[in-house]
Amino acid sequence: MNSATPPDSHSQQSPTRVRWLMILLATFTAVLLYLDRVCISTAGETVAQNLGITKAELDKVLGAFFLTYALGQLPAGWLGDRYGARWTLGLYIFLWSLATGLLAFARTLSALLILRLACGLFEAGAYPLAASIVRRWVPTPWRGTASAIIAVGGRLGGALAPVMTIQLMLAWTWGSQWWSIPDNAKASLDSWRPVMGLYGLAGIVGAGFFVLLFRDWPHLHPAVNAAELRLIRGHEALNAGSSQGSSEWPPILAMVCSFPMWMNCAVQFSANLGWGFLVTKLPQFLNETFHSSQQQQGWLQSLPLAAGIIGLFLGGLFTDALTRSFGPRWGRSLAMSGSRLLVFAALVAVPFAGSAWTATLLLAVVGMATDLGTPAVWAFGQDVGGRFVGSAVGWANMWGNFGVAVSPAFFGWIVGASASGSGWNHAFQACAAVNLIAAVAALGVNASKPLVPDHQTYSGNRGS
């Protein structure tokens, strides 16, 4: 009896689902990313008092993270394109977790600044490399959804960070009496240190799990069957030669000369300018405007970031549905523009809030609307980037994170320069105006034209 596999047996296979395990690993990475990113702003008041630094100096530390984070985007994207995500992203996770853990030993402003600069530089590898994971593992019509799932991990980590950080600081302060902490309790000045050490250790362990379970290409994973390979890439996925990364330099000239790319960068800059407030200055706003307690600040800061999870899920489905119906040109552009208009409306309304909860609910709309456009932004880079997807996403993310880098200083300068009591209102109005301009810029985003003309990147069928 012939036991050879029939010629058509592969066509009868059900595709395995290893691709979603890879997306979950990238999502887990995003949780770690935002946990380490947001925790320092939540503990900022205690950190400043413990180290004897001013609010202006703390703003510089918060902004410094995003400066190196922005500058590290393009190199990280190229490294991912060249060497793959398994070892590159694993190393990035280890290094930023180490920098976070070492914060526990920082005794001066200089040490704090250097470690946050290092943390920003190494965290820069996360999203460009995650974009390359989506590009290599997910079929084109579902990249927006896959991108949204990964970004949800970031917002989940960001939402957990304020509550976890405050509660861990209070638990360290109160010891065995942690279950009876009063609402107005304050953490001790050194309570942030063990929390940073704990986050760093968790990230180092996470880096090991990522390297153990991840593979750079579908055909290199032993659990992927031929049906899943064809689903992801068609017959080209079976080509072992596709495991080689691109050794070419990033197409910097093509990116500089691309009008849609610059419009995408403008959208990301505006989104991150307002979103940066949520992860850096929101506790200060709640304290100065509504005199919120530390515990209340932790819970309130988590709400806008948690609301982003809703925006990401809806945004991923929305941009993919638009793309399947109208093609990538409007599928990405309209999703970006609509999200900016919603952010504009919410920011305009914040100055009229009469309580901390009302203001936070409006800022939760900002968080949700910001992330409503995030999957489209990511998918745009994956659509046009081709073999340079990491570089394309890194380039746009670099300009976007300049928005977060200037956000603390932007809000701090306007608040400080305004008349007493009106500073925060003026800051929100200015940020709203930037988002209105970005809504118009988003209409110039065109995901149907690849950066490198001879490398077609979009293979979906309109209306399919």
C-alpha positions in Angstrom: 0.0 0.0 0.0 1.3 3.4 -1.0 1.6 5.7 2.0 2.7 8.7 0.0 0.7 11.9 0.6 -1.8 12.5 -2.1 -0.9 15.5 -4.3 -4.0 17.5 -3.2 -3.8 16.7 0.5 -2.3 20.1 1.3 -5.3 21.9 -0.2 -7.5 19.9 2.2 -5.6 21.0 5.3 -7.1 23.5 7.7 -4.6 26.4 8.3 -2.9 26.3 11.6 -3.1 29.5 13.7 0.5 30.0 14.7 0.4 33.5 13.1 -1.9 34.6 16.0 0.5 33.3 18.6 3.2 35.5 17.0 0.8 38.4 17.2 0.1 37.6 20.9 3.9 37.6 21.6 4.2 41.0 20.0 1.1 42.1 22.1 2.8 40.9 25.3 5.9 42.9 24.3 3.7 46.0 24.0 2.3 45.4 27.5 5.9 45.5 28.9 6.7 48.5 26.7 4.0 50.7 28.1 4.3 49.5 31.7 7.9 50.7 31.7 7.0 53.9 29.8 4.1 55.2 31.9 5.2 54.2 35.4 7.7 57.0 35.9 5.2 59.8 35.1 2.7 58.2 37.6 5.4 58.2 40.3 6.8 61.5 39.1 5.8 63.6 42.1 7.4 61.2 44.5 10.5 60.8 42.3 10.9 64.5 42.2 10.6 64.9 45.9 13.0 62.0 46.6 15.7 63.3 44.3 15.1 67.0 45.1 14.3 68.1 41.5 11.9 70.7 40.2 8.8 70.2 38.0 10.6 71.7 35.1 13.5 69.2 35.6 11.0 66.3 35.8 9.4 67.5 32.5 12.9 67.3 30.9 13.3 63.7 32.1 9.8 62.8 30.8 10.5 64.4 27.4 14.0 63.0 27.1 12.6 59.5 27.0 10.7 60.3 23.9 13.5 62.1 22.2 15.8 59.1 22.1 12.7 56.9 21.4 12.0 59.0 18.3 15.6 59.1 17.1 15.9 55.3 17.5 12.9 54.4 15.3 14.6 54.3 11.9 17.7 52.4 13.0 15.5 49.9 14.8 13.3 49.5 11.8 16.4 48.8 9.6 17.8 46.3 12.1 14.5 44.5 12.0 14.4 44.4 8.2 17.9 43.2 8.1 18.1 40.7 10.9 14.5 39.8 11.8 12.7 40.4 15.1 13.5 37.3 17.1 16.9 38.2 18.4 16.8 41.9 17.7 13.5 42.6 19.6 14.5 40.1 22.3 17.7 42.2 22.9 15.7 45.4 22.8 13.3 44.1 25.5 16.2 43.0 27.7 18.0 46.3 27.4 15.0 48.6 28.1 14.0 46.4 31.0 17.5 46.6 32.4 17.4 50.4 32.1 14.1 50.4 34.0 15.3 48.2 36.7 18.4 50.3 37.2 16.2 53.3 38.0 15.9 51.8 41.5 19.5 52.8 42.1 19.3 56.4 40.6 20.3 59.0 43.2 20.8 62.1 41.0 19.0 63.9 38.2 21.8 63.0 35.8 21.4 59.3 36.6 17.6 59.5 36.1 18.0 61.3 32.9 20.6 58.9 31.4 18.5 55.9 32.3 15.4 57.3 30.8 17.3 58.3 27.6 18.6 54.7 27.5 15.1 53.3 28.1 13.7 55.4 25.2 16.4 54.4 22.8 15.8 50.7 23.4 12.0 50.9 23.5 12.3 52.4 20.0 12.7 48.9 18.6 9.3 47.7 19.7 6.8 49.0 17.2 9.0 49.0 14.0 9.8 45.4 14.7 6.2 44.6 15.6 5.2 46.1 12.2 7.6 43.7 10.5 6.1 40.8 12.4 2.7 41.8 11.1 4.1 42.2 7.6 5.7 38.7 7.6 2.9 36.8 9.4 -0.4 38.4 8.5 -2.3 38.6 5.2 -2.8 42.1 3.9 -6.6 42.5 4.4 -6.1 41.7 8.2 -3.1 43.8 9.0 -5.1 46.6 10.5 -6.8 44.2 12.9 -3.5 42.5 13.8 -1.9 45.9 14.3 -4.8 46.9 16.6 -4.3 43.8 18.7 -0.6 44.6 19.3 -1.4 48.2 20.1 -4.1 47.0 22.6 -1.2 45.4 24.5 0.4 48.8 24.8 -2.8 50.5 26.0 -3.4 47.7 28.4 0.1 48.1 29.8 -0.4 51.9 29.9 -3.8 51.5 31.7 -2.3 49.0 34.3 0.8 51.1 34.9 -0.8 54.0 36.9 -2.9 51.8 39.2 -0.2 49.1 39.7 2.5 51.7 40.3 0.6 53.6 42.9 -0.7 50.5 44.6 2.7 48.9 44.7 4.3 52.1 46.1 1.6 52.3 48.8 2.0 48.5 49.6 5.7 49.1 50.0 5.0 52.0 52.3 2.4 50.4 54.5 3.8 46.9 54.5 1.5 44.4 56.3 -1.2 47.0 56.6 -1.6 47.5 52.8 -5.3 46.3 52.9 -6.3 49.2 55.1 -4.7 52.1 53.3 -6.8 55.3 53.6 -7.9 57.0 50.4 -5.7 60.1 51.1 -2.6 58.1 51.9 0.7 59.1 50.4 3.6 56.7 49.5 7.0 57.1 51.1 9.6 59.0 49.1 11.6 55.9 48.3 8.7 53.6 47.5 9.1 54.0 43.7 12.5 52.3 43.7 11.4 48.7 44.4 8.6 49.1 41.8 11.1 50.0 39.1 13.2 47.0 40.0 10.2 44.7 39.8 9.2 46.0 36.4 12.7 45.6 35.1 12.9 42.0 36.3 9.6 41.2 34.7 10.8 42.5 31.4 14.1 40.6 31.5 12.1 37.3 32.0 9.7 38.4 29.2 12.6 38.8 26.8 13.6 35.2 27.4 10.1 33.9 26.6 10.0 36.0 23.4 13.2 34.6 22.0 12.2 31.0 23.0 8.8 31.1 21.3 9.1 33.5 18.3 10.3 32.8 14.8 11.1 35.4 12.1 9.3 33.7 9.2 6.2 31.4 9.0 8.1 28.7 7.2 10.7 28.5 9.9 8.2 27.7 12.6 7.7 23.9 13.0 4.0 24.2 13.9 3.0 26.1 10.8 1.5 23.9 8.1 1.4 24.5 4.3 -2.2 25.7 4.4 -1.3 28.5 6.8 1.8 29.3 4.7 -0.4 29.8 1.6 -2.9 31.9 3.6 -0.2 34.2 4.8 1.8 34.7 1.6 0.6 32.4 -1.1 3.3 30.3 -2.8 6.0 32.8 -2.0 5.7 31.8 1.7 7.0 28.3 0.7 10.2 29.8 -0.7 13.0 29.3 1.9 14.9 32.2 0.3 12.3 34.6 1.8 13.9 34.1 5.2 16.6 36.5 4.3 16.1 40.0 5.5 16.8 43.0 3.3 20.4 44.0 3.4 19.7 47.3 1.6 19.8 50.7 3.4 16.4 52.3 4.2 14.9 54.2 1.3 15.4 57.5 3.0 15.2 59.6 -0.2 12.0 57.9 -1.2 10.5 58.6 2.3 11.7 62.3 2.3 10.2 62.8 -1.2 6.9 61.1 -0.4 4.0 63.5 0.2 1.7 60.8 1.7 4.5 59.8 4.0 4.8 63.3 5.3 1.1 63.6 5.8 1.1 60.4 7.8 3.9 61.8 9.9 1.8 64.9 10.6 -1.1 62.8 11.7 1.2 60.8 14.1 2.8 64.0 15.5 -0.6 65.5 16.4 -1.8 62.3 17.8 1.2 61.9 20.1 1.2 65.6 21.1 -2.2 65.1 22.8 -1.6 61.5 23.9 1.7 62.5 25.4 -0.3 64.6 27.9 -2.1 61.5 29.1 1.1 59.7 30.0 3.2 62.6 31.3 1.1 65.6 32.6 -2.3 64.3 33.4 -1.5 63.6 37.1 -0.2 67.2 37.5 -3.3 68.5 35.8 -5.6 66.5 38.2 -3.6 67.7 41.2 -3.4 71.4 40.3 -7.0 71.7 38.9 -9.0 69.4 41.1 -6.7 68.6 44.0 -7.0 64.8 43.4 -5.3 62.4 45.8 -2.5 60.1 44.7 -4.8 57.0 44.6 -7.4 58.9 42.6 -4.8 60.2 40.2 -3.7 56.6 39.6 -7.2 55.4 38.8 -8.1 58.4 36.7 -4.9 58.3 34.6 -5.6 54.7 33.7 -9.1 55.5 32.2 -8.0 57.4 29.0 -5.4 54.7 28.3 -7.9 51.9 28.9 -10.4 53.7 26.6 -7.7 53.5 23.9 -8.3 49.7 23.9 -11.8 50.3 22.6 -10.5 52.7 20.0 -7.9 50.2 18.8 -10.4 47.3 18.3 -12.9 49.6 16.5 -10.1 51.3 14.5 -8.6 48.0 13.3 -12.0 46.7 12.1 -12.9 50.1 10.7 -9.8 50.7 8.6 -9.8 47.1 7.3 -13.5 47.2 6.4 -12.9 50.5 4.5 -9.9 49.1 2.8 -11.8 46.0 1.6 -14.6 48.2 0.3 -12.8 51.2 -1.1 -9.1 50.2 -1.4 -6.2 51.4 0.7 -6.3 55.0 -0.5 -9.4 55.9 1.5 -9.4 52.9 3.8 -6.4 54.4 5.7 -7.0 58.1 5.0 -10.6 58.4 6.2 -9.9 56.4 9.4 -7.0 58.8 10.2 -8.9 62.0 9.5 -12.1 61.0 11.3 -10.1 60.1 14.4 -8.4 63.5 14.5 -11.7 65.3 14.3 -13.0 63.4 17.3 -9.9 64.3 19.3 -10.4 67.9 18.3 -13.9 68.0 19.6 -13.0 66.3 22.9 -10.1 68.6 23.6 -12.2 71.7 23.0 -14.7 70.4 25.6 -12.2 69.7 28.4 -11.9 73.3 29.7 -15.6 73.2 30.4 -15.4 70.2 32.7 -16.5 70.9 36.3 -15.0 67.9 38.0 -12.0 65.6 37.8 -14.3 62.7 36.6 -15.9 64.8 33.9 -12.5 66.0 32.6 -11.2 62.5 32.7 -14.1 61.1 30.8 -13.5 63.7 28.1 -9.8 62.8 28.0 -10.9 59.2 27.8 -12.6 60.2 24.5 -9.3 61.7 23.5 -7.6 58.4 24.3 -10.2 56.4 22.4 -10.2 58.6 19.4 -6.5 58.8 19.2 -6.3 55.0 19.0 -9.2 54.8 16.6 -6.7 56.1 14.0 -3.7 54.1 15.2 -4.4 50.8 13.2 -4.7 52.8 10.0 -1.4 54.6 10.7 0.4 51.3 11.2 -1.3 49.6 8.3 -0.3 52.4 6.0 3.4 51.7 6.7 2.8 48.0 6.1 1.0 48.7 2.9 3.6 51.0 1.3 6.8 49.7 3.0 7.2 46.4 1.2 10.6 44.9 2.2 11.3 48.1 4.0 8.3 48.0 6.3 10.3 48.3 9.5 12.1 51.4 8.1 8.9 52.9 6.8 7.1 52.5 10.1 10.2 53.6 12.1 10.5 56.8 10.0 6.9 57.9 10.6 6.9 56.8 14.2 10.1 58.9 14.7 8.3 62.1 13.7 5.2 61.0 15.7 7.3 60.6 18.8 8.8 64.0 18.4 5.2 65.0 19.3 5.4 63.1 22.6 8.9 64.4 23.3 7.7 68.1 23.1 4.4 67.4 24.8 5.5 67.9 28.4 7.3 71.2 27.5 4.4 72.2 25.2 1.8 71.9 28.0 4.1 73.1 30.7 5.1 76.3 28.7 1.6 77.3 27.9 0.4 76.7 31.5 3.3 78.6 32.9 2.9 81.5 30.4 -0.8 82.0 30.8 -2.7 84.0 33.4 -3.5 82.3 36.7 -6.2 79.6 36.3 -6.4 79.7 32.5 -3.2 77.9 31.5 -4.6 74.4 31.2 -7.5 75.7 29.2 -5.2 77.4 26.7 -3.0 74.3 26.4 -6.0 72.1 25.5 -7.2 74.6 22.9 -3.8 74.8 21.3 -3.6 71.0 21.1 -7.1 70.9 19.6 -6.0 73.2 16.9 -3.0 71.0 16.0 -5.4 68.0 15.7 -7.7 69.9 13.4 -4.8 70.7 11.0 -3.9 67.0 11.2 -7.4 66.0 10.2 -6.9 67.9 6.9 -3.4 66.5 6.4 -4.8 62.9 6.8 -6.7 63.4 3.5 -3.4 63.5 1.7 -2.4 60.0 2.9 -2.3 57.5 0.1 -1.6 53.8 0.9 -2.0 52.6 -2.7 1.4 53.9 -3.8 4.4 51.9 -2.5 7.5 53.7 -1.5 9.6 51.7 -3.9 7.6 51.7 -7.2 8.9 48.4 -8.5 7.8 46.6 -5.4 4.0 46.2 -5.2 2.9 45.9 -1.6 -0.9 45.7 -1.7 -2.4 42.5 -2.9 -6.0 42.8 -1.6 -8.9 43.0 -3.9 -11.2 46.0 -3.8 -14.6 45.1 -2.6 -13.5 41.6 -1.7 
